[in-house]
Amino acid sequence: MNKSRKISILLLIVLLALTQPSFSQQTRTFPLDSKLGNLTTVSFPVFVINNQQLKMGSGGQIRGVDNLIILPNAANYNGYIRYQLDIMGNLHRVWILTPDEVEEAEHQGQQILR
């Protein structure tokens, strides 16, 4: 392997390493019909959001701050979320929000029940 090829490979590795943090900092986008909420109690399949009991519908998903799926029966989080209901009024999707996402929603003028 000649010297210029080694330098090219090294440069490629450095560039890939520098771009890695930018991928982890991407903000999530949420459906327009999703709502902000304060999740206070989880007793699967019943979730208490904004002092209202909501039942998780079939096929419902919970996504953590890393956007990975959390099994509903393992969800023991209390805090700010964004959620979406199905056509029957059951929980369809729940996203656990990062502090930055909560702050962004507040800057957009969205109300969060505390």
C-alpha positions in Angstrom: 0.0 0.0 0.0 1.6 3.3 -1.1 1.8 6.4 1.1 -0.9 8.4 -0.7 -3.4 5.5 -0.3 -2.7 5.3 3.5 -3.2 9.1 3.8 -6.5 8.8 1.9 -7.8 6.1 4.2 -6.7 8.0 7.3 -8.4 11.1 6.0 -11.6 9.1 5.4 -11.5 7.7 8.9 -11.1 11.2 10.4 -13.9 12.6 8.3 -16.2 9.8 9.4 -15.3 10.3 13.0 -16.1 14.0 12.8 -19.5 13.5 11.2 -20.6 10.9 13.8 -21.8 13.4 16.5 -24.0 15.2 14.0 -26.0 12.1 13.4 -26.8 11.7 17.1 -27.9 15.3 17.4 -30.6 15.2 14.8 -34.0 16.3 16.1 -37.0 14.1 15.8 -40.1 15.2 13.9 -43.5 14.3 15.3 -46.8 13.8 13.5 -48.9 17.0 13.3 -51.8 15.3 15.2 -49.6 14.3 18.1 -50.1 16.1 21.4 -47.9 17.1 24.3 -48.6 15.5 27.6 -47.4 14.8 31.1 -47.3 11.0 31.8 -47.7 10.4 35.5 -48.6 6.7 35.9 -48.1 3.6 33.8 -49.9 0.4 34.7 -49.9 -1.4 31.3 -52.1 -1.2 29.4 -53.4 2.0 31.2 -51.4 5.2 31.0 -52.4 8.4 32.9 -51.6 11.4 30.7 -52.6 14.9 31.8 -54.7 13.3 34.6 -56.7 11.3 32.0 -56.6 7.5 31.8 -55.8 6.2 28.3 -55.5 2.6 27.2 -52.7 1.5 24.9 -54.3 0.1 21.7 -53.2 -3.0 19.9 -49.9 -2.4 18.0 -49.1 0.7 20.2 -45.5 1.8 20.4 -43.5 3.7 23.0 -40.2 5.3 21.8 -37.5 6.4 24.2 -35.3 9.5 23.9 -33.0 7.5 21.6 -36.1 6.8 19.4 -35.8 3.1 20.0 -38.9 1.1 20.8 -39.6 0.4 24.5 -41.8 -2.5 25.3 -45.1 -1.1 26.8 -45.0 -3.5 29.8 -41.5 -2.3 30.6 -42.3 1.4 30.4 -42.0 2.9 33.9 -41.3 6.5 32.8 -42.9 9.6 34.4 -42.5 12.9 32.6 -43.1 14.8 29.4 -44.2 13.0 26.3 -45.7 13.4 22.9 -48.5 11.0 22.1 -50.8 10.1 19.3 -54.3 8.4 19.5 -55.8 5.9 17.1 -59.3 6.3 15.6 -60.8 4.5 18.6 -59.2 7.0 21.1 -56.6 4.6 22.4 -52.9 5.3 22.6 -51.2 4.5 19.4 -47.7 6.1 19.7 -45.9 7.6 22.7 -42.6 9.4 22.4 -40.6 10.2 25.6 -39.2 13.7 25.1 -35.7 14.9 25.8 -35.3 18.2 27.7 -34.4 19.9 24.4 -37.6 18.7 22.8 -39.7 20.0 25.7 -38.0 23.4 25.5 -38.5 23.5 21.8 -42.2 22.8 22.2 -42.5 25.5 24.8 -40.8 28.0 22.5 -43.3 27.1 19.8 -46.1 28.1 22.2 -47.4 24.6 22.9 -48.9 24.1 26.3 -47.6 21.4 28.6 -49.7 20.5 31.7 -47.5 20.4 34.7 
